[in-house]
């Protein structure tokens, strides 16, 4: 989807204090069902209790139906005009590479989309299209080294086995696979090809037998059910980074340019209290949540309990790390009298980036990191 550009002088209809979400349909797994076909399931963010998200609670993002893959016949094809030694690897051959493990937070580029007052196209995610897992696999750089990358390499295109046809404008040219590219410099850093999730074989919904984990980037780059990797000397401009997963970037001396979504934005979310939760008056309540940023560590989280009039430092309860969310809490003495309170959280990372109060119109339904108020009732 090419994001809609807001017209000049058109009012921003983002809610000022109490955004509403659509009713939550919780399936048997405990995940919130946002779409059944293809399967798109959301983590219940209010249940956040630890750094690691269990596999059964981890959000599921699918663009097409989950493919059925037979490990006996599955192959990973490595090729492209910037590869010296094309390869066609079995899963057993893949396991011969040095094993690596990393803990990374993944976030869908459309997480929190439902809080944008002017509804945007796409899955209407609340707060839970985000999660953290410990991933085990092989470094993409080791695979590329074995295949021999030429000096003219520019992009690494990762293609999944899931396929489908999109009829919204602009339509796909028939059936296409989900694919996304990574610049060669990023591919040589810390991109993991994972076959385990939290110590268990990768579940089918999360990309069995192999998926990409791209630390610091939104989840659309973390291609699931990988079947092919192509290293090309040219810029890759596939559907899912041009017609979709793109936004407008303002330029001082040029007209706005359409850019692919890449790095995760700095963000804090309140897990508890939940929206419209009833809290006892004149008591101590532990406000808690998580904060994360793309290529940077979280520096601080601030909490407001009066709709943004004043701010207070929250306590970081897990060590700030690159590519990993930081848990936090704040001890709030609730008002003595019944009424309503508006809670807000904002994060700042080590690069000095902090959350905005409003969603940028140029981002369409992506990169939603504005401060979302949480209205609670004091009783």
N, C-alpha and C positions, 0 to 999 in steps of 0.2 A: 504494500500500500504506500503510495506517495502521500506524505502528510499534507493535510489541508492547511493552507496559509490563511491566517486570520486577516480579515480586511481591516484597513486603516479605520481607526475610531470605533471599531466594533468592541463592545464591552466584553471583558473577561468574566465569564459566568462561573468561575470556580467558587464553590461555597466558602463563605467566610469562617463559619465555625462548626457546622455539623454535616459533613458529607454522609450520604446514605449509601449503603451497598445493596446489591441485589440479594434476595433471600439465599441462604446457604443450604445446599443440598448435600449432606454428608453421606458418602457411600459406606459400604461395609468395612473398607480399609481405614475409615476415620478421616480420609482425605475429602476435601470439598470438591464436588463434581462441578466443573465449569463447562465441560463438553464431554459427551460420551463417545462420539465418533467423529474425528479421531479423539483418542483419550487425552483429556487435559484435566489434571487433578491438582488441587492446591493444598499445601501444608496448612494446618490450623495453627496460625502463628501465635495465638493466645496460649498454646500448649508448650511454647518454647521453654526448655528447662536446662539445656546443656549445649555445649559448643557443637557436638556432633548430632546431626539429624538422622534418626534410624531410617534404614532403607524403606520400611513400610510407611513412613511418614513423609518421605521426600517427595517434593512436587514432581509431577509428570507433565512434560511439554511435548506434544506430538503434532506434526503438521499433516502427516498422512498415517494410514493404518500401520500398526506394528508389523513388520515383516516377519515371516517364519523362516528361521535360519537353521540349517543343518550343519553342525560344526565339522562333520566329516567331509563335506563338499565345499565349505566356505573357503574362500581365498582372499588375501589382501593384495591387490594389484598396485604396484608402485611404478609409475612411468612419467612421461612428459618430455618436452623438448629440452628441458634443462636437467635431465637425468642421464648419467653415463651408463648405468647398469640397471635396466628395468628388472623388476622382481615380481614374483607371484608366489606369496608366502602362505603356507598352511598355518593353522593355529599353533601346532607343535613347533614349527620353525620360528614363529614369533616369540615363543617362550624361551628360545635360546639366547635372546638378547638380555643384557643385564636388567634385573628388575628394579623398579624405583617406586617409592611411595611418597605421596604429598597430600596434605589436607588443604582443601580449597572450598571457598564459598561460591556457589553458582546462583545467579539471579537471572530470571527471564527479563528480556528488554522491555516487556510490557507489564512487569510487576507494578501493582498499585493503579493500573489504568482505570479501574472503576471509580476512583476518587476524582477524576477529571470531570467537571460538571457537564461540559459539552461532550457527550459520548463519542468515543473514538472507535473505529473499526478494530476488530481483534478480540481475542479472549478477554472477558471482563474479570481480570484478576483483581483480588483484594490485596492483602499483605503477604500472602503465603507462597508466591511463585519465587521462592528463595530457600536455600538450604545449604548445609555444610556436610561434607563427607570426606573420609580418608580414601583416596583413590590409589590403586596399585596397578602398575603396567610397565610400559617402557617409554623412555624419552623419545619423542619424535626425532630429535637431533641425531640419536644413535642410528635410527632407521635411515635417515637421509645420508649420513656418513657412509653407511654400508652401500647404499645405492649410487653414491657419487654424484654430488651436486655440482653443476657447471657454474662458472663465474657469472653467467648472465641470468641466473635464477632470480625471479622477482616475487612470485606468489606460490604458495602451497595450497592447492585446492583439495579439500577433503569432501568426499561424497559418501552419502549413506545409501543403504539398500532400500529405504522407504521411498515410495514413488506415488505420484498422484497428479491430478490436473486441477488447476485453480481457475474458476470461471469469473471471479471478480476482475475488474479492470485494474491494471492491464493483465489480460489473460495469459496463461502460460501457453507456449507453443506445443500443445498436446500434453502428454504425460512426461513429467520430469522427476528426477531424484532430488531430495534435499541436499544441498551442497553449500559450502561456505569456504572462503579463502582466508589465509593468514599470511602476512608478509614474511618473507624468508628470514628476516632478522628475528622476528618474534618466534618463529618455528624453531629456530636454533637455540632459543633461550630455555623456556620451562614448560613447553607444551607436552602433556602426557597423553599417551594412547593407553587408556585404562581398560583392564579386563576384570578388575575386582572393585567392589564398592563396600567400604567398611568391613574389609576382610572376607567378604563373600563373593562368589562369582557374580558378575554383572547381571542384574535381573533383566528380563526381556524388555520391560517398559523403559529401562534406563540405558538400552543400547547393546545388549548382548549380541555378539561376543566382544565387541570393541567399540569404544567411544573416545572422542577427544575431550580433554579437559584443558581449557585455555585460561590460566590464572589471570584475573584482573579484567577479563572481557565478559560481556554479557553472554548468556547461555546459547544464543543462536550460533555462536562459533564452535560450540561444543558438540559437534556432529555425532549423532548416534548411529549404531549399526553400520560402522564404516566398512565399505567394500573396495574403495579405490582412493588413492592419493596421487595427484598429478602435480608435478613441479614444473612451472611454466615461466618462460622469459617475458611474458606479457602480463599486463594487469588483468585480473579476472573480474568481470562485471556480471556475475550471475544474478538470477532473479532475486535471491534472498539477501542481497546487499545493495540492490539498486531500486527495483520496483517495490521491494519490501525491506524492512529493517533499515530504513534510511531517514534522514531528517535534513532540515534546511539550516545551513550555517551562514550567518550574516558576515559580510566582508566590507571593510571600510571603503575600498576603492573599486570593488567589483559588485555585480549583482549577486544575490544569494546563490549559494552552491549546494547541491544535493550531496550529502556525505553518508557513507555507511556507518551504522551504529557499531561501536567497538568497545571502548573502555567503560566499565561500570562507574557510575557517579557516586559521590559521597552521600550517605544516607543513614538515618536512625529511624527505627520503628518501635513503637510502644506495643509490647505484647500484652501486658496487664497494667492497668485495667483495660478491658475490652470496651468497645463503643457501647454506650448506654448502660454500662455495668452499674449496679446499685452498691454504694459503699457506705458503711456506717459513719456517722458524724463523730467528730472529736476522737479520732483514733489514728494510729500510725499505720499507713498503708505502704507496702513496698512496690513502687512503680518500677517496672523492669522491661527490658527489651534487648535489642541488639543493634549494632552500628557497623557499617562496612564502607569500604572505598575500593576503587579499582587497583591502581598500581601503588597506592600509598597506605600507610598505617593510620588508624584513627588516633587523633590527638586528644580530643575531649568530646563529651556529650553533655548538653545542657537541657534542663527540663524547665518548662513553665507550667504552672497550675492555675494561671489566671488569664489564659488566652493570649499570651505573649507580652503582657505588660512588664513582667519581671522574669529573670532567668536564673537558674541555680545549677551548679555543677553536679552531675551524677557521678557515682563511683564506678570505675571500670573494674569489673569483677573477673575478667579474663585478660591475659596479656595481649596488647595490640600487636598484630602480626600482619605481614604482607599477605594479601589474597585471602584473608580469613576474617570473619566477623568477630567483633568484640562484644561480649555481653556486658551489661551495665545495670545498675539499679539506683533508685533514689528514695530515701525515706521521707514520706510525705505525711505531715500532720494535717489531717482533713479538717475542714471548717466545723465549728461547733453547731452551726445552724443548718437545717436542711436547705437544699437548693441544687443548682447545677454548677459544675466546674468544667472548664475547657483545658485539657492537658495537651501539651505539645512537646516534641523532642527534636533537637537539631544536633547534628554531628559536624565536627570540623576535623579535617585530616592534616597530616604533617606538611602538606603543600599549601595549607591555608585555605583550602576550598571548604565552603560550608553550604548548607542547604538553603535554597531560596524559599520565599514565602508563597510564590506562585509558580505554576507550571508554564514553561515557555511555549508559546503558540507554535514556534518553529519545530518543536519536537514531535508534534502530532500525538500519537499514542505510545511513544517510546521515551525512555530515559526519564521516568516519572520519579523525581526525588524531592518535590516540594514538600514542605512541612504539612503533614496531615493532622488536623485537630481531632482529639478524642473527647467527646462530651460524655460526662458521667453524672450520675445523680447521687447526691448526698442525702441520706435518710436517717 
